[in-house]
């Protein structure tokens, strides 16, 4: 363990001893309740086996998670897994809740959500947006139920937390869908990888398309849409980049460069270079 890890305080709840203060599998309190006692600053710390959900619904916060700081000015929900080092600096008008979940409850929620909803495995910040009223009502209900003794209290608390877990799981799916490249972008990335591997071989566009399993027309449509150029132009740009590198950073002759890029003859290479740059390879080299 590093010295930095050793220096990070470990708490059950910030400022408390390591005893869990309740027989429940969760703990709920308002953000001001604890942070007011520490002048609105919660220094970096971690929890050994507790997951925390920080719901900021009013005010602002400077949040530090694993050494990275970010500022929150709008309603948002921050997920803080066990052993994640985190700290906060709140404005004095802050409002919201800190919901702390014990490991057995987290395991139950993860089992119900399934592997496609990796909600609690990594720190994540979710802006609330239009769902603020929904989450305000949900957290208020959790806080109200937590603060009283009523029949079936534990069942209702876990049900309410389950609703929150489902909301988070859906946010994960939305974020994954937004991050997932569309089919055309996937083809462009695959095409770029092929070009990088084979640009010296003077492969035809038809051959690139065949290796990608798509038609030449589809390949050109895709490259024009996502890269603004034809497939052939992208291949030529990569060949030109390599030619420029060899002209500037090597002592190879023009004939050797043409041969390295598998042009049939140096004259054809020179015409190719001049057509794309407006100057001969020799003139380009002399200017560098």
C-alpha positions as CSV (number, residue, x, y, z in Angstrom):
1,X,0.0,0.0,0.0
2,X,1.4,3.4,-0.9
3,X,2.0,6.2,1.6
4,X,-0.8,8.2,-0.1
5,X,-3.3,5.4,0.5
6,X,-2.1,5.0,4.1
7,X,-2.7,8.7,4.7
8,X,-6.3,8.6,3.6
9,X,-8.7,8.3,6.6
10,X,-11.0,5.3,6.6
11,X,-14.5,5.9,8.1
12,X,-17.8,4.2,8.4
13,X,-19.5,7.6,8.1
14,X,-17.3,10.7,7.9
15,X,-16.1,11.7,11.3
16,X,-17.5,8.7,13.0
17,X,-15.8,5.6,14.5
18,X,-15.7,2.4,12.5
19,X,-18.9,1.1,14.1
20,X,-21.9,1.0,11.8
21,X,-24.5,3.3,13.6
22,X,-27.7,1.4,12.7
23,X,-29.0,-2.1,12.3
24,X,-30.3,-1.1,8.9
25,X,-28.5,-1.9,5.7
26,X,-28.6,1.7,4.8
27,X,-28.2,5.2,6.3
28,X,-29.8,8.4,5.1
29,X,-29.1,11.9,6.2
30,X,-29.2,15.4,4.6
31,X,-26.0,16.9,3.2
32,X,-26.2,19.9,5.6
33,X,-26.6,17.7,8.7
34,X,-23.0,16.5,8.6
35,X,-21.2,19.0,6.4
36,X,-22.3,22.0,8.5
37,X,-20.4,20.5,11.4
38,X,-17.2,20.6,9.3
39,X,-17.6,24.1,7.9
40,X,-19.1,22.6,4.7
41,X,-15.8,20.8,3.9
42,X,-15.5,17.0,3.9
43,X,-11.8,16.2,3.5
44,X,-10.8,13.3,1.3
45,X,-11.5,9.9,2.9
46,X,-12.8,6.5,2.0
47,X,-15.2,3.8,3.3
48,X,-14.0,0.2,3.4
49,X,-17.3,-1.6,2.6
50,X,-19.9,1.1,2.1
51,X,-21.3,2.6,-1.1
52,X,-22.5,6.2,-1.0
53,X,-25.0,8.0,-3.2
54,X,-24.7,11.8,-2.9
55,X,-27.7,13.6,-4.2
56,X,-27.1,17.3,-4.7
57,X,-30.4,19.1,-5.4
58,X,-29.6,22.6,-4.5
59,X,-26.5,24.8,-4.1
60,X,-23.1,23.8,-5.5
61,X,-20.3,21.5,-4.6
62,X,-16.7,21.0,-5.5
63,X,-16.3,17.2,-5.6
64,X,-12.9,15.4,-5.5
65,X,-13.0,11.7,-6.6
66,X,-9.7,9.8,-6.7
67,X,-7.8,13.0,-7.0
68,X,-9.9,14.5,-9.8
69,X,-12.0,17.6,-9.0
70,X,-15.2,18.7,-10.6
71,X,-17.7,21.4,-9.8
72,X,-21.5,20.7,-9.7
73,X,-23.9,23.6,-10.0
74,X,-27.0,21.7,-11.1
75,X,-28.9,18.8,-9.5
76,X,-26.9,15.6,-9.9
77,X,-26.3,12.2,-8.3
78,X,-22.8,11.0,-7.5
79,X,-22.0,7.3,-7.1
80,X,-19.1,6.6,-4.7
81,X,-18.1,2.8,-4.5
82,X,-16.4,1.3,-1.5
83,X,-12.7,2.3,-1.0
84,X,-13.1,5.2,-3.5
85,X,-11.3,8.2,-2.1
86,X,-13.6,11.3,-2.1
87,X,-14.1,14.7,-0.6
88,X,-16.5,17.6,-0.9
89,X,-16.6,21.3,-0.5
90,X,-20.2,22.5,-0.4
91,X,-21.8,26.0,-0.6
92,X,-23.6,27.0,2.5
93,X,-27.0,26.9,0.7
94,X,-26.5,23.2,-0.2
95,X,-29.4,20.8,0.0
96,X,-29.7,17.1,-0.7
97,X,-29.0,13.8,0.8
98,X,-26.2,11.3,1.4
99,X,-27.5,7.7,1.1
100,X,-25.1,5.1,2.4
101,X,-25.6,1.4,1.5
102,X,-24.0,-1.6,3.3
103,X,-22.3,-4.3,1.2
104,X,-25.1,-6.9,1.6
105,X,-27.8,-4.5,0.2
106,X,-25.5,-3.4,-2.7
107,X,-25.0,-7.1,-3.6
108,X,-28.8,-7.6,-3.6
109,X,-29.4,-4.6,-5.8
110,X,-26.6,-5.7,-8.2
111,X,-28.1,-9.2,-8.4
112,X,-31.5,-7.8,-9.4
113,X,-30.1,-5.3,-11.9
114,X,-27.9,-7.8,-13.7
115,X,-24.5,-7.5,-15.3
116,X,-25.8,-5.1,-18.0
117,X,-26.3,-2.4,-15.4
118,X,-22.9,-1.9,-13.8
119,X,-24.2,0.9,-11.5
120,X,-22.1,0.5,-8.4
121,X,-18.7,-0.7,-9.7
122,X,-17.1,2.7,-10.5
123,X,-17.5,6.4,-9.5
124,X,-19.9,8.2,-11.8
125,X,-21.8,11.5,-11.8
126,X,-25.3,11.6,-13.3
127,X,-27.0,15.0,-14.0
128,X,-30.6,14.8,-12.9
129,X,-32.1,17.2,-15.5
130,X,-35.9,16.7,-15.9
131,X,-36.0,13.9,-13.4
132,X,-35.3,16.3,-10.4
133,X,-38.9,16.3,-9.2
134,X,-39.0,12.5,-9.4
135,X,-35.7,12.1,-7.4
136,X,-36.7,14.8,-4.9
137,X,-39.8,12.9,-4.1
138,X,-37.9,9.6,-3.9
139,X,-35.2,10.8,-1.6
140,X,-37.7,12.6,0.6
141,X,-39.6,9.4,0.9
142,X,-36.5,7.5,1.8
143,X,-35.5,10.1,4.4
144,X,-39.0,10.2,5.9
145,X,-39.2,6.4,6.2
146,X,-35.7,6.1,7.5
147,X,-36.5,8.5,10.4
148,X,-39.5,6.7,11.7
149,X,-40.5,3.3,13.0
150,X,-43.5,1.9,11.1
151,X,-44.7,-1.6,10.1
152,X,-42.7,-3.1,7.2
153,X,-40.3,-0.2,7.4
154,X,-37.3,-2.3,6.2
155,X,-39.3,-3.6,3.2
156,X,-40.4,-0.1,2.1
157,X,-36.9,1.3,2.5
158,X,-35.3,-1.4,0.4
159,X,-38.1,-1.0,-2.2
160,X,-37.5,2.7,-2.4
161,X,-33.8,2.1,-2.8
162,X,-34.6,-0.4,-5.4
163,X,-36.4,2.2,-7.4
164,X,-33.4,4.5,-7.1
165,X,-31.1,1.6,-8.3
166,X,-33.4,1.1,-11.4
167,X,-33.2,4.8,-12.2
168,X,-29.4,4.6,-12.0
169,X,-29.3,1.5,-14.1
170,X,-31.3,3.2,-16.8
171,X,-28.9,6.2,-16.8
172,X,-26.1,3.7,-17.3
173,X,-27.8,2.3,-20.4
174,X,-28.5,5.7,-21.8
175,X,-24.9,6.7,-21.3
176,X,-23.7,3.4,-22.9
177,X,-25.9,4.0,-25.9
178,X,-24.6,7.5,-26.3
179,X,-21.0,6.3,-26.1
180,X,-21.6,3.3,-28.5
181,X,-20.4,4.2,-32.0
182,X,-22.9,3.8,-34.8
183,X,-22.3,1.1,-37.4
184,X,-20.8,3.6,-39.9
185,X,-18.3,4.9,-37.4
186,X,-17.3,1.3,-36.6
187,X,-16.6,0.7,-40.2
188,X,-14.6,3.9,-40.5
189,X,-12.5,2.8,-37.5
190,X,-11.9,-0.6,-39.0
191,X,-11.1,1.0,-42.4
192,X,-8.5,3.3,-40.7
193,X,-6.9,0.3,-39.0
194,X,-6.6,-1.5,-42.3
195,X,-5.2,1.5,-44.0
196,X,-2.6,1.8,-41.3
197,X,-1.6,-1.8,-41.8
198,X,-1.5,-1.8,-45.6
199,X,-1.0,1.7,-46.9
200,X,2.4,0.7,-48.3
201,X,0.9,-2.1,-50.4
202,X,-1.1,0.0,-52.9
203,X,-4.3,-2.0,-52.2
204,X,-7.3,-0.9,-54.2
205,X,-10.4,0.5,-52.6
206,X,-12.2,-2.5,-53.8
207,X,-9.8,-4.7,-51.8
208,X,-10.3,-2.7,-48.7
209,X,-14.0,-3.0,-49.0
210,X,-13.8,-6.7,-49.6
211,X,-11.7,-7.1,-46.4
212,X,-14.3,-5.1,-44.5
213,X,-17.1,-7.2,-45.8
214,X,-18.9,-4.3,-47.4
215,X,-19.4,-2.9,-51.0
216,X,-17.1,-0.3,-52.5
217,X,-20.0,2.1,-52.8
218,X,-20.9,1.6,-49.1
219,X,-17.3,2.2,-48.1
220,X,-17.1,5.5,-50.1
221,X,-20.5,6.6,-48.7
222,X,-19.3,5.9,-45.2
223,X,-16.0,7.7,-45.5
224,X,-17.6,10.7,-47.1
225,X,-20.2,10.9,-44.4
226,X,-17.9,10.5,-41.4
227,X,-14.5,11.7,-42.7
228,X,-15.5,14.1,-45.5
229,X,-13.4,12.3,-48.1
230,X,-13.5,9.3,-50.4
231,X,-11.9,6.1,-49.3
232,X,-9.1,6.6,-51.9
233,X,-8.4,10.1,-50.7
234,X,-7.9,8.8,-47.1
235,X,-5.5,6.1,-48.4
236,X,-3.6,8.8,-50.4
237,X,-3.4,11.1,-47.3
238,X,-1.8,8.3,-45.3
239,X,0.7,7.5,-48.1
240,X,1.5,11.2,-48.4
241,X,2.0,11.5,-44.6
242,X,4.5,8.7,-44.7
243,X,6.3,10.2,-47.8
244,X,6.6,13.5,-45.9
245,X,8.0,11.8,-42.9
246,X,10.6,9.9,-44.9
247,X,11.6,13.1,-46.8
248,X,12.1,15.0,-43.6
249,X,13.4,12.5,-41.2
250,X,15.4,10.1,-43.4
251,X,18.3,10.3,-45.9
252,X,16.5,7.9,-48.3
253,X,16.6,8.9,-51.9
254,X,13.4,9.6,-53.8
255,X,13.8,6.2,-55.6
256,X,14.1,4.4,-52.2
257,X,11.1,6.2,-50.8
258,X,9.1,5.4,-54.0
259,X,10.1,1.8,-53.6
260,X,9.3,1.7,-49.8
261,X,5.8,2.9,-50.7
262,X,5.6,0.4,-53.5
263,X,5.1,2.9,-56.3
264,X,5.9,1.3,-59.6
265,X,8.5,4.0,-60.5
266,X,10.0,7.2,-58.9
267,X,8.4,9.4,-61.6
268,X,4.9,8.1,-60.6
269,X,5.7,8.9,-57.0
270,X,6.8,12.4,-57.8
271,X,3.6,13.0,-59.8
272,X,1.5,11.7,-56.9
273,X,3.3,13.9,-54.4
274,X,3.1,17.0,-56.6
275,X,-0.6,16.5,-57.3
276,X,-1.4,16.4,-53.6
277,X,1.0,19.1,-52.3
278,X,1.6,21.4,-55.3
279,X,5.4,20.8,-55.1
280,X,7.9,18.1,-56.0
281,X,9.3,15.8,-53.3
282,X,12.7,17.4,-53.8
283,X,11.4,21.0,-53.3
284,X,9.5,19.8,-50.2
285,X,12.7,18.3,-48.7
286,X,14.7,21.4,-49.4
287,X,12.3,23.6,-47.5
288,X,12.6,21.5,-44.4
